[in-house]
Structure formats: structure tokens, C-alpha cells
Amino acid sequence: MMLRLGLLSALVVGLVLGQAYQPDYRTKFSADKDFLAKQRKIYHVLAHFFQPELKPELQKEGHEYSVEAHADSYTNKHAVKDFLHRAEHGFLPHDSVFSVYYPHTLDQTLAVFRLMYYAKDFDTFHRTALYLRNILNPGMFLYAYNLAVLHRPDTKYMRLPALYELAPHYFYNVELLEKAHHVKKYGKLLPKHSAGYDTYVIPYNYSNYYLSDEYDYEQRLNYFTEDIGLNNYYFYFRANIPFFVGGEELGQAKSYRGEEYLYGHQMLFNRYFLERLSQGLPHVEDYDYRGRFYAGYWPSMSYPNGMHFPSRPADSHLPKSKLHWIQDAAEYESRIGQAVDSGIAFTKEGKTTKLYGAPDGLNILGNMIEGNADSVNEQYYGRIDWLQRKILGFNLAPMSPEKLHPSALEHETTNLRDPAFWRIYKRLLHYYRRYKRNQRAYGPEEISYPELKIEKVETDRLETYFDRFDSSIGHGLYVDHVAEAEAYVIQARQHRLNHKHFNVNLEVHAAKPTKAAIRIFLGPKYNVHMKELDFKDHHDEFYEMDNFIYDLATGPNKIVRNCHDFFFVSEDPEPYEVFLQRIGMAADAAGGEELKLEKRVHGFPARLLLPKGRPEGMPFQLFVHVAPVLAEPVRYTSRVFGDSLMDNRPLGYPLDRPISEPDFHGPNFYFKDVLIYHQQEHDETVHY
């Protein structure tokens, strides 16, 4: 997630004076032989996963394995029994479309995940995966296998190939995939281009390159909403604790998942809003179930079985076939609104729990809105996140549980592409902001610290541009044999938003040695009509770029924050064939090249830290706040995003509550106007 904060357990840690704490996820470890062997097997399992296993020895091992014969090799007997029961009745057919947003496939996916998750050792897990790969729907297998690798204790920090390499149908339009099937006609051959392979490169643009409506202003944002790295990230954000699994089952504390769900989506939404401003677009509009839904969507994407993704005409009334979903959503929303305003939620046992004045109140609200497995009362509060996707997807109801036609909103790898996604989360985040508005403003003693003074904040020139990026897509294409798969690599070439390197330079004066938490936010300076915004009314539109702990020495402290060190951002993952080659080199018995990896799997794309801006420079506003760490730092842990020490304050502090203007100031506050420039060198190849 963009900001993966959590409050778990306090941990005393000594930091060297005058320097920032290095998050655990930034530290690297050397992969040993055991790690390398497991990592290689994971990559081999996922190669060309949409078709039968290409390597005869792996296919044979999967066919010869029996879950029932090895029932004692799993630590959860109920998981084995449940899987075998479902296997008797059959799983989702191989050529059906998969989505977890349907009860039948969700139950099957959970059974498959649990079988792999509870395998007692890696060897059992691997053989189980080979067996499942042979019998399951490919989409279901990919989803469950990714979750199992992310959460099993013996696969910690194991890398997974980028989903846009494995399943390009969910990231690219049908035009590209059609060209990929005729690569020698449409592609440009680059000998030994990628990891020593001959490579065919196919130029690729965004959807509005050939589909355009002069009144569809949303398409200006395709370079952001269709960004394959951003969509890949969102899958990991939701996979960190899947909505259908309880936190305790994964060894994750339940005390923060709901709060993370809300705050992570707010930061993503705020980042999206800054991109809208760069394109001269206002806030997304609200929608009413009885009126027209403004935003249309024409995906131009197809599923591996050839079915096209459902579309939605612009300015459409909601279909009558969605009426039962609409009625359910309206009732659940009313109940959640009542809980927010009354401060009381009803548990499934019929008791009440407080949302205000309790340490886990916001977490309870987030779980209710997501409708996850830790909701206090899913039957009463429902799953409004789920329901909104059902309503606005405009797809038809399936004729049977095996004949699904999911919309883009029903996949975590495609939902950002649909303008409806952002309208859904504006609606859901309304309850989050309403909850925050119901709280009192911070008093001066809670946010203003005279012993700390920010003397200066400076940045390098902030400049964005469109950067060329090549991504392998061959694993989503059918091949006849291993030799064909290894003959050459097929890549899509696309220009994606990036920014030039920059530092943020801070000068902070401390009256005494202080362990401090420093937060950097970026937000709008003007609205779409270039009228200056009142920070008091728009502080909740800022997104948190950085948050770190620093040991300040007495007197002046000069702090340089490299943009690559901003918290929880990461670079693009290495291509499949490049990383697999590095694994082989490191495992070379003759003394290969050491493989060092960070202690995390994923992060928010570092390329997207800054909104696009404009060629002449677009004004934004930085807000920097420094505060002493009053309680002991807390350790946040995540199997996806890694571990880090964090300040023990609420998510979004000090912008998480209403602002009282007389109190919201002090020497430890700093506002700075900045300009973000856009370099137009490659703009002719990016249509927006």
C-alpha cells in the first residue's frame, strides 16, 4: 500500500544521533542455497501458467501427487477435508473466467489457498502446487498460489513475477495481444536484448490512442489509471490481508487492518486527485442510485477465453437487473452512516461496541466498510465495497456459477482502469472522513512543539516525464513446447510516467537531543479554476509522501531525503527472465554472483511519487511537520511491504482531524509552494 502503517507492539530501539532510522524493508539479505532453490521453483511453477505445464517432469510430479494420500502432510485437517469435498464436486472449469467477487468461486479459492497455506513444509507445498496447477482453473490457481507464497512462513520475502508479465490480458488491450500472436509481423527483433534472449518488441499505447470521445474527459488520465505498475501494486495492497481471510489466521493482528484499508485508499485517491488537477479536471462527481451515472467505460480488453470485458455507456441509468444489489447497498450504507454518527456499532452477538474513544474504533469501521472476515457484523453491515463493484460493473448476472462474466471492477488487477472505481471510493471514503470530522481538533499541546523548529525546506527541481519501459508478455501466450518458450522473449514497449531524481532538504533546529517523527505531505495549492484553496477546508486532499524517524542532535540539523528513500516506495520489479537468470547465477556451485534482496516483496511505484504537472510548472504545496516521538516507536510488520518502525500516532497525523486555525501552527510546521514541471519529450507517443 502507499502508506502501510500499523500499530502492533512497542519496541525500544536506539538510533544513532543525527541520522534517520533505516527501515527494515530497506535492508538487504543474501539469498542462501535453500532460498534460491525455493525461489527458482516458484518461478518455474508460474511459467506459462495459463496452459498445461510445459516441463514433462513437473507435469508428471503433479499428476502423481495425491492430497488424500498425503493428508498427514498438512497442519489443518479441516482444510484438507474441505478441499477433498469440493474436489469431488468439481472446481471452476479451466476455460471459465475467474473472479473472487462471486460466492461460489470465492469459497473454492479459499479452500485452495488454505490447502497450500497449511502444507507442513515447502516440499509438500511445492508438490501440492504442481498438482493444483494441473487440475485448476488457471486464474484461480494464480490467485491462490500468489496468496500462499505471500503468507506462508517458509516463503518469506520470496519474489513473485509481476502479474503484468504472467497475465497480460488483465493489463493490456486486445490490440497488443493480437499483435503478439503475430509477433514476427508486428514486432521489432532486438537480438540478445533481455537476459541474453532474442527479443521482439511491440510498441503499445493507452486505450484512448484509438478509442476516443471528445466529451470523455476521463481518458486524459489513462496513463495513470492504466499504469501496469500501479495496477500490479493494487493487487498486492489487497493481497496483504485478503478481505475473505481473518487476520489471525495469517498471523496478522486484527487491530489495524480496517484502518489501513481506509487510509491506504484515501492516500491512493488523493494521489489520483492530484493527477486530475494536472489534467485540468475537477473532483469526481457523486452519484445517486436513482440518477444517471456519468462515467462510461470501454475496456477494449478480453479474457484469455476470448470473452470481452463488459462495458458501460456514459450517462447511463443503473440497470434494472441491479435493483436487488442497489436495495441492499442502500440499507447497508444507512446502517454504517448511523454507526458513524452515533458512535455505536452492533456486533453479531447483538452487543454494542464504541467507535469513538476506543483504540480500535476506526479499525472496526474500516472492517465494516470492506466487509472483510474481521467485520463485527457482516450480516448487518454487509459488504458495500463488494456491492458497489456489482452495481457499477454493468455486467449481466451469470447463468450458472461456472459461467462468469466479471467486470473490470471485479479484479484487483483491472479495477483502477475503470473511472467508476474512483467514484466508488469517493463514496466509501465519505464515511471515513465523516468519522474524522466528528472528532475534536487537535489542541496546540498535541501538534505544536516549540522546542523543534523547521528553519528551511528546499527541493530540487521537480520534473516529470514519460519514460520508455519494456515489459515481457510471453507467459500469457500459448506455446507448443519448452523450446518455443525459450526461443525468444516478447515485450510490450510503453511510455510511463516517471520523475527525475530529487532531494528534499530540511533544516531543523532542536533545543535538545530528540527522537523525532518527520512527515512530508503533498497537496493542491489551487483548484481547477486556479483559485487558491483554504488549507483548513482541503487538508484531507493531501497525500503523505514520506514519514520517517530521525534522531535530532541539539542545535541545527541538516537532513537530506532522497526521493528513493521515501517510505514504502519501490522500483519496478525485474523482468521474469532477468531475475530467473540472476537466481541461476547465484546458485552456481562454482561460486556464482551473490543475490541480495530487500526484506519485502513490493511497494508503491516510486515513479508515481509526483503528479504529472505541466510544462510551464504547476503549483502544489508541501506541508512538513516534525514532532517528538513521545511513546516508544512501534513496529509495523507486513509480509508484502516489509517491516518498519513508526511513530505511535494515528494514520495521517496531524491532518487526520478537523483543523482549528488558531492552534494549527507552530515552529515545527512548514508550508512550501512548489512547482512541478513536465518534460514533453515523449508526449507525442502518449495520448491523453
N, C-alpha and C positions, 0 to 999 in steps of 0.2 A: 504494500500500500504506500501511497505517497508519504503518509505520516503514520508509522506503526508504533504508537505509544502504548504503553500498558503499565498498570500499577500492580506489581506482583509482590515481591518481598524486598524489604530494605536490605542494603548491602553496604557496609563501610568499605570505602576504597580510598587509599591515599593517592593523590595526584601530585605530580611534580609542579612546583610553583612556576608560574609564568608560561604554562603551555596547556593546550587543550587536551582533554581526555580522548584517547584513541578508542573508538567503539570496537567492540569485539568483532563485529562483522567486517571491519576493515583489516583485521589481522589475517595473515595467510598461514596456511599449514602445508606441509609437504605430504603429498599423497603417497602412502606406503603401498607395498605389493598387493595387500588384501584389498585396499580401497580401489586400486587401479583395476584389479580383476573384476570386482563388482561393477565398477563404472563401465567397463567395456561391455559386460553382459547386458546392462541396462540399455545401452545404445544399440546393441545387436537385436534385442527384443523388439525395439521400436522401428527398425529399418523396414520401410515399405509395409507398414502395419495394416494398410487397407486391403492387402491381398494375402493369400496363404504364405506362410513362412518360406523364404527362398532357400535357406540353407537346409539341405536334407537332414543333417544330423540334429539340428534344433527342432525341425518338424517331427522327426521320429521320437525325440525325447518327450515332446509334448503329447504325442499320440499314445505313448506307452505309459504315461503317468495316470494314476487313479487317485482322486481325492479320497474316495471311500476306503481304499486300501491303506491310505496313509493318514487316516483320521486322527491318530495319536500324535501327528506332527504339527498340530495346531493347538494353540493355548486356549481357544474359546470353542468348546464343543457345540454350543448353540449355533455359532456362525457356520460350522461345518454342516450341521443338521439342516439349517435353513437353506444353505446353498444347494445341498443334495435334493431337498424337497422341490426347490424351484427348477433345478436341472431336469427333474422328472417331467415337469410340465412344459419345459422349453423356454428359452430366452428370446429376446428380441431377434427377429430374423436378420441374417447377415446383410441383406440389401435394404433394410429399413433405415429411415433417418432416426438418429438418436438425439434425445434431449432429456435432461433430468427434470424438466419442468412438467412432467406427466407422471402421475402417481405410479402407474404400472412399471415404467422404466426406472423411476426413482427407487422403488423397492428392490428391483433386480440389481441396480447399480450398487446399492448399499450392501446387498448380500455378497456381491463380487468383491467389493472393496474390503469388507470385513474378512473374507476368506484369505485374501492376500495379506492384510494387515496383521492377522493373528497367526501367520505361519511362524513356527518357533525359531527358525534360523533362516539365513539368506538362501541356502541351498534349496530348502523347501519352498521358499518364496519364489525363487527363480524357476523351479520346475512347475510350480503352480501357474506362474505367468505364461510359460510356454504352452501348457495345457489349455489355459483360458484363451490364449491368442488363437488357437485352432478352432475353438467352438463358439466364440462370442461374436456379436456384432462389433465391427472394428471401432466405431465411435464409443460404444460402452466400454470396451477394453481400454482404449486410450485414456478415457476419463478416469476410470477406476485405478488403472496402473499408475498414472501420474500422482493421484492422491496417495496411493500406497507408498510410492517412493518418497514422497514429500514427508510422510509422517511415521514411517517405520523407524524404530531406534537404530537399526543396523544399516540404514541408508542415509544417515545424517550428512548433509552437505553434498550429497550426490547430485550431479548435474543432470538435467533433462534437456533434450534437444528443444529448440524453440518450436512452438506449436505451428508457427507460420511455415516452417520447413516440413513438418510432418503432415500437416493437414491444410494445404494451401487453398482448398475450396472455401475455407472459413475466413480467408484473409484477402483473397484476390477475386477479381471479377472473372466471369466465364470467358471473356475475350482472351485473357492471358493463358488460361488453361487450355483453350482450344489451340492457341499458337504453340504451346508447349508440346502438344501431341504431334505437331509437325515442326519440331524444333529445327531441323536442318533447313527448312524453308524460311522460317521467320527469325531464327537466332543467329547471332554472330559468334563464330568459333574463336575462342581465345585459348591457344594451346598452353597447357600446364598452368592454368590461371589460378586454380583453387586447390591448395594442398597437393599440388603436383598432378592434378587431373586436367584433362582437356575439358573446357567449359563452354557451353553455349549460353549466351546472354541474350535475354529478350527484353527490350525496352518496355516499360509499363508506366501508365499514368493513373490518375484518380478517376473516379466514376464520371465526374462531370466533363471529362475530356470528350466524351461522345454522347452523353445524355445531359441535356441542359434545358432549363425552363427559366426564362428571364425573370419570372416572379418568384422563383425558388431561391431565396437568399441563403438558405441553409447550406447550399452546395459550396459556398465560399469557404466553408470550414472542413471540406473533405480531407485536406492534407493533414488535419489534426484528428478528426474522428475516425478516419480510415488508417491512421498510422499503425503499422503492424506491430511495432514495439509497444505502443500504448495498449492495444487490444490484447497482446500477449501478457502484459503486466496485469491487466484487469483480471484475467483468468487466475493468476497467482494470488492476487489480492483476495478473491473469493475462495480460493482453494486453501488459504492459510487455516481457516476453520470453516469447512463446508457447512452450509446452512442446515443440512439434514443430519449432521453428526453432533452429538453433545461434546462440549469442551472437555469434560472429564474423561471421556473415552479416548481422547487424543492426548491426554496428559497436559491439557491446557486449562489454566484457571478460567472459570466461568465469569470472573468478576470484571472482565473488561471487554469481552467480545462485542457486546452490543454497542458500547461507547465507541469502539474502533470502527465498527460498521458505519455509524453515523458520521463521525469526524472524518474518516477516510473518504467518504462520499462527498462531504462538504468541501474538502480540500480539492478533490478532483473536479467538482462542479465549479468552484471558484477559479481554478486554473482554466477551465473551459470558458468561463465568462470573460476572462482577460483576453482570450483568443477572439471572442466575439467582438470585443471593443476594437481590437486590431483591425478587424474587417468592417468596422462601422456599423455593427449590428447591436441592437439593444438587448435587454434582458429577454429571456424566453417568456412567452406568454403563458398564463394559466389556462386551464381547460376545465370545462364543465361537462358532465356526462350527458346533459340534455342538449348541448350545443354542438357546433362543428369543431372538429379537431384540425387545426391549421396545417400542421407539418405533414407533408406527404413523404413517401419513401419508396424508391425504386431500386432494389438492391443490385440487380444485374449479376447476381451470384447464383450458383447452382450447387446442389448437393452431389456427393460422389455417385449417387444412383441416377443422376440426370434431372431430378426434380428441381425446379427453380424456387428460390426463396419467395415467400409471399410479399406482395407489395401493398402499399396503402395510398390511395389517391389523396391529394391535398384538399383541404376544406371539406372533409367528409363527416357525415353523421356516424356515430358509432353503430355498428351492425346490430340488427335485432337479435342475431344469434348470440350476442354477448350480454344480453339482458340479465341473465341469471348471475353472471360474474359481476356486472355493474351493481346489482342489488346487494350482493354480498360485500363488495368493496365499500359501498356507501355505509352499510351498517358497521363494518369493522372500523372504518375511518371515524365515524361518530363516537364509537367507544374509546378509541385511542385519544381523540380530542378531549373527551370528558376526563380521561385519566390524566392528561397533561394539565388541564385547568384545575382539577380537584386535587391533584397530587396523590391520588389513590388508585392502585390497580388491584384487580381481583385475581387471585390465584386459582388454579384448577381445583383446589380443595375448598374453594368458597371463602377463603380468608382474604384479608386486605393486606397490602404492602405499600409502604410510602415511597413516593418518587422524589420528594424533596426532603432534605435534612438527613438523608441516608447515603452512605458512601457508594452504594451500588444503584442509586436511583436512575441515573442516566443509562447505565448498563441495562437495567430492566426495560426501559423504554426502547432502547435500540433492539433488544431481542424481540420485543413485541412487534415492532415495525417490520423487521426482517422476517418474523415468523419462523425463527430457527428452532433447533431442537432444545434450546435452553429457555424458550419463551415461558413466562409464568403461567400462561393460559392460552395455548394456541387455538383451542376450540372457541374461546370467547373473542379473542383479538385477531384471529385469522392470520393470513399471510398476505398483507396488502402489497408487498413487493412482488410477490408471485402473481397476484391478481391483476395488477397494472400491466404486466407483461402479456397476460392472457387477453386483456381487453383491447390494448392498443396494437397488438400484433396483426390484427385483421385477418388472421388465418382461419380456415374452417376447422370445425371440430373433427377429430379422427373418426373414421368409420369403425375402427377397432383399435385396441391397444397396440397393435403391431403396425398400423398404417398411419404414421405420424407425418404431419407437415408443419413443423415448427417455424415460427417467425424468427427474424434476426434477434428479437428481444429475448428469445428462449435459448440463447447460447452466450456464455460469458466471453467467447472469442469474437462475437459479432455485434453484441448489443450496443456498443458505443457508436457504431456506424449509423444507427437509426436516430434521427432527431427526437423521436419520442422518448428515448432513454433519458435525455437531459430534462425533458418536461416531467417525466415520472419522478426523477429525483429532486427536482424543484418542489414538487408536491410533497414528497415524503420528508424532505428536509425542513419543510414548513413546521412540522411537529417538533423537530429538534430545536429550531430557532425560537419557536413559541415557548418551549420548555426553558430555554436560556433567558428569554425576555421576562419570564415570570420570577426570575431570581433577582436579588438585590444587586446593585452595582458594587464593585469593589470599593472599599474605603481607602483613603490615602495610605494608611499603615500597611495595606496588603499589596500595594503596587508601587509606591514611591519610596525610594531608599536614598536619602541624601548622602550617605557615605560612598555612593557609587555615582560617577558622573561620566557620561559619554561625551568626550570632547569633540570628536570628529568621526564622520563616516564618509568614506570615499569609495568609489568603484572605478574600475577600468571602463573603457567604452563598452557599452552593452550592445552587441550587434548579432543579429541572426542571419541565417542564410539557408538555402536548400542544398543539402549535401547528398552526393551520389552514394547509393547503397545497393549492394548486390546480395540477394538472398536466394539460397538454394530451395528449389521446389520439387525436386525429382522424387522425393519419398512419397509424394501424393499422386504419382503417376504409375500406372501399371507397367510392369516389365515382365518378360518371359522367364528370365533366369538371372543368376547372380552375375554372370559375365556382362550382361547388358546393363545391369545396375551399376557396375563398376567401370564401365567403358568411358563414361563422361558424366559431368555434372551439368544440370540445367539450373540457371539462375535468372531471377527477375531483377531488372535494374530500375531503380526508382529514386527520385529525389525526395528527401525527407527533411523536415525542419530540424535545424541544429543551431548552435550558437558558438561564437568564438569564445575562447577561454577568457575568463575574467576572475579577478580577485575582489573581495570586499575588504577594505582596510578600515579597522576600527582603532580608535584611541580611547581607552577607558582609564579613568583615574580612580584609584581605590584608597580610602582612608586607612585601611589595614589589610593584611592578607585575607582574601575572601575567595571561597569556592563559589563561583557564580554560574548562573544559567543564562545564556545569551540566545535570544530568539530574533530571527530576521523574517519579516513578512513583506510581501509584495502585493500591492493593490492598486485600484484605479485612482487616478487624480481627477479626471473629468468623466462626465457621462458621454453618451454617444453624440450629443449635441454640443460637446465641448464646454459644458457648464460645470464649474468646479463643484465637486461633491463635498458635503459636510461629513467629515470623518465620523462624527458621532452617530450619524444615521447609516453609514455604509461600512463600518469597521468589520462587519461579518462577511464582506466580499473580499477580504484579504486572504491570501493563502500563505501558509508557513513554508518558507524555503529552507530554513536552517534552524537548528536547535542543538546547542552543544554546551557541555560543562567545561569551564575554564578556571584554573587557579590563578587568580589575580594577585600580583605582588603589590606591596604598598607603593603608592605613587603611580606614575604613568605606566600604562601597559599598551604596547602596540601589537595588535592582533591582525594577522593576515589570514583570511579564509579563502582558500582555493575553491572554485566552483565544483571541482570534482570531489571535494571533501564534504559537500553539503549532505545532510543526513538522509540515509535510505535511498540515495540515487545510485544507479549503476549504469555501466556501459552496456552496449548491445552484446548479447551472448555470441560466443564464437560459432561459426558455421559448423554443422554436423561433421563434415568430413575433416575439417581442420582440427577440431577438438579430439576426434577419434584418432587422428594421426598423432597428436600430442600424447594421448594415452599410450599408444603403442611405443613411442619413443621412450617414454618414461619407464615402461615396463620391460624394456630391452635388457636382457640378462647381462649383456656385455657392458652395461653401465650407461644407461640412457640419460636423456635430459630430464632433470627433476621437474615434476609438475607441482606447482604451487597454486593453491586456490584460496579464495576468501571464504570465511566461515558464514556463508549464506548462499542461497540459491538464486535470488532475484531481487530487484528493486525498481523504483520508479525510473523511467528512462531519463538519464542525465541530459540528453539532447533537448528535452522539453521543459527545462527549468524556466526558460523565458518565453513569453508570448512573442509572436512574430514582430510586432511593432510596425514601423513604417519607414520608408526610405528617408524621409526628412526628419525622422526621430519622433517617437510618440511618447508623451509624458505619462509616467506612472509614479507611484510613491512607495518608497521604502519606509518601513517602520521597524526600528530596532529597540529592543528592551533588554535591559540587564538587571538581574535580581539575585540576591544571595540565595544559595541553596540552604534553606532553613532546616529541613529534615534531611535524613540520610538519603543519598541517591537510591533510586530503585532500579532493579534490573528488569528490563523488558526482554522477553525471550520469544523467538519465533523460529519455527523450522524453515520458513521460507525466507524471511528478511533478516535473520540473524539476531544476535543479542547486543544490547547496548545499555549503558547506564543513563538514566534520565532523571530530570528534576521531578520531585514529588509534588507536582501541581497539576491542576486539571488540563485536559487537552485544549489547546488553543489559548491558554492563558497568555496575556491578560485581555485578549479580545473576545473571550468566551462569554462575557456578560454585558448587560447594558452599560453604557458609559455615562458617568456623571462628570460633566465638563469641569467643574471646579476642582475635582480630585484627580482627573486623568492627566497628570503632568508631573514632571519632576526631572532632576538632572540625569536620571537613568533612562529617560525617554529620548528618542531621537527620530525626527521625521526628515526625510531627504527626498527631494524631487529628482527623478532620474529620467533620462530619455533612452528608449530602446529603438535602435536603428535596424533597418532591414536592408541587406545587400541583395540587389536584384539580379545578380549574375546568371542564375539558373532559372529565373522565374518564367522564362518562355517555355520551359519543359514541365511546369507545374501549373495546372489550370485551377483557378479558384476565383 
